[in-house]
Amino acid sequence: MKIKKPELIITAAREKQYPKEGVPEIALAGRSNVGKSSLINTLVNRKNLARTSGKPGKTQTINFYNIDDKFRFVDLPGYGYAKVSLKEREKWGEMIETYLTKRKSLVEVILLLDIRHKPGEHDAVMYNWIKSFGYNGIVIATKCDKLSKNKRQKQISVIQRELEIENKNLIIPFSATKKINKDKVLDLVDEIIEINK
């Protein structure tokens, strides 16, 4: 898959701001600072289409990206950032839940995890939610360039065990910096879109 024309359509805080249904949407979920924006930028070959932030908890909206008029990436607000007030966190939780439960165009939810850390409680809740709604349970383990190949494999086993993932192939180590497995992720996205045409 070669992406030619990616664009940010809208940053939505409320359901009525979502773009019209109809185009398949792949949502990206994960903790604050896990690298969702970096993943999008790497896949679409743009440096700043999705804005990355040094401050975790910055994305407070659902960001819709149109990819060649074929499908959309949907960047969900990062969860689990402690320095944000409880009220703010609850608001994001509602925002994510509204999108995930009501959106007819949603065809897949991919969970991003930092490969260097054991999945936390929020990650487990999110993963169980993804599985309970019948999605595949694909995990992209980001920042894998920071570990040796040997350590990567160990961490993948930790993720598999902690989240009780049956098929290890559903866990893809990824690096935005070194473009590790960029093509593998693009092929996977292609497959998802083909199935849901």
C-alpha positions in Angstrom: 0.0 0.0 0.0 1.3 3.4 -1.0 -0.4 6.4 0.6 -0.5 9.5 -1.6 -3.0 11.9 -0.1 -3.4 11.9 3.7 -5.1 14.7 5.4 -6.5 15.6 8.8 -10.3 16.0 8.4 -11.3 17.1 11.9 -10.4 17.0 15.5 -13.7 16.2 17.2 -14.6 16.6 20.9 -18.3 15.6 20.4 -20.2 13.0 18.4 -21.9 15.6 16.3 -18.5 16.8 15.0 -17.6 13.3 13.6 -17.3 13.2 9.8 -20.0 11.4 7.9 -20.2 7.6 8.1 -19.4 5.5 5.1 -15.6 5.1 4.8 -14.0 2.3 6.8 -12.2 3.5 10.0 -9.3 2.0 11.8 -9.0 3.4 15.4 -5.7 3.6 17.3 -5.9 3.3 21.0 -3.2 3.5 23.7 -1.7 5.3 26.6 -0.6 8.9 26.3 2.9 9.2 24.7 2.8 5.6 23.3 3.5 6.9 19.8 0.1 6.9 18.0 0.9 10.2 16.2 4.4 8.9 15.2 2.9 5.7 13.9 0.5 7.7 11.7 3.2 10.0 10.4 5.5 7.1 9.6 2.8 5.2 7.7 1.8 8.2 5.6 5.3 9.5 5.1 4.7 12.8 6.6 6.6 14.5 9.4 3.8 16.5 11.0 0.5 15.3 9.7 -0.3 14.0 13.2 1.1 16.4 15.8 3.4 14.7 18.3 3.7 16.2 21.7 6.4 16.0 24.4 3.6 16.5 26.9 1.6 13.3 27.5 -2.1 13.8 27.8 -2.1 16.5 25.1 -4.5 14.8 22.7 -7.9 15.6 24.1 -9.9 15.1 20.9 -10.6 12.3 18.5 -8.6 13.0 15.3 -9.9 11.8 12.0 -7.4 11.4 9.1 -8.6 10.8 5.6 -6.3 8.4 3.7 -6.6 8.6 -0.1 -10.4 8.7 0.2 -10.2 5.0 0.9 -10.3 4.8 4.7 -9.6 6.8 7.8 -7.2 6.5 10.7 -8.8 7.6 13.9 -6.5 8.7 16.7 -8.2 8.3 20.1 -7.2 10.3 23.1 -4.4 8.7 25.1 -5.5 7.3 28.4 -3.8 6.6 31.7 -1.9 9.9 32.2 -1.8 10.6 35.9 -1.2 14.4 35.8 -4.6 15.1 34.3 -7.5 15.7 36.6 -9.9 12.8 37.3 -12.8 14.8 35.8 -10.7 15.3 32.6 -9.9 11.6 32.4 -13.5 10.7 32.8 -14.4 13.0 30.0 -11.9 11.3 27.7 -13.2 7.9 28.8 -16.7 8.9 27.8 -15.4 10.4 24.5 -13.6 7.1 23.6 -16.6 5.0 24.6 -19.1 7.0 22.6 -17.0 6.6 19.5 -16.2 2.9 20.0 -19.8 1.9 20.7 -21.7 4.1 18.3 -19.5 4.4 15.2 -20.8 2.2 12.3 -17.8 2.8 10.1 -15.4 1.4 12.6 -13.9 -1.8 11.3 -10.8 -2.4 13.5 -9.3 -1.1 16.8 -5.5 -1.5 17.1 -3.9 -1.2 20.6 -0.5 0.5 20.8 1.8 -0.5 23.7 5.3 0.6 24.5 7.3 -2.6 24.1 9.7 -1.6 26.9 6.9 -1.8 29.6 4.6 -4.5 30.9 1.0 -3.7 29.9 -0.8 -1.7 32.6 -4.3 -2.0 34.0 -5.7 0.5 31.5 -4.1 -1.4 28.6 -5.7 -4.7 29.9 -9.1 -3.0 30.1 -8.8 -1.6 26.6 -7.6 -4.9 25.2 -10.4 -6.8 26.8 -12.9 -4.2 25.5 -11.4 -4.6 21.9 -11.8 -8.4 22.0 -15.3 -8.3 23.6 -16.5 -6.2 20.6 -15.3 -8.8 18.2 -12.2 -7.1 16.9 -9.0 -9.1 16.1 -6.9 -7.9 19.1 -4.0 -6.5 17.1 -1.2 -5.0 19.2 1.5 -2.7 17.8 4.4 -2.7 20.2 6.1 0.7 19.6 9.7 2.0 20.2 11.2 -1.5 19.5 14.4 0.2 18.2 15.2 0.9 21.9 15.6 -2.9 22.6 17.9 -5.6 21.2 16.2 -8.2 19.1 16.6 -10.7 21.9 15.0 -8.4 24.5 12.2 -7.6 22.0 11.2 -11.2 21.8 11.1 -11.4 25.6 8.9 -8.4 25.9 6.6 -9.7 23.2 6.2 -12.9 25.4 5.4 -10.6 28.4 2.7 -8.7 26.4 1.3 -12.0 25.2 1.1 -13.5 28.7 -0.2 -10.4 30.4 -3.0 -9.7 27.9 -3.7 -13.5 27.3 -3.2 -13.1 23.5 -3.5 -16.5 21.9 -1.7 -15.7 18.7 1.7 -14.1 19.0 1.5 -13.0 15.4 -1.0 -10.4 16.5 1.8 -8.5 18.3 3.9 -6.4 15.8 7.0 -4.8 17.1 7.3 -1.3 15.5 9.7 1.6 15.4 8.8 5.0 13.9 12.4 6.2 14.2 13.9 3.2 12.3 10.8 2.4 10.3 10.9 -1.2 11.6 7.9 -3.2 10.3 6.4 -0.2 8.6 5.6 -2.3 5.5 4.2 -5.1 7.7 1.7 -2.6 9.3 0.8 -1.1 6.0 0.1 -4.6 4.6 -2.1 -5.4 7.6 -4.0 -2.1 7.1 -4.5 -3.0 3.4 -5.8 -6.4 4.4 -8.3 -4.9 6.9 -9.6 -2.4 4.3 -9.9 -5.1 1.6 -12.0 -7.3 3.9 -14.3 -4.4 4.9 -14.9 -2.9 1.4 
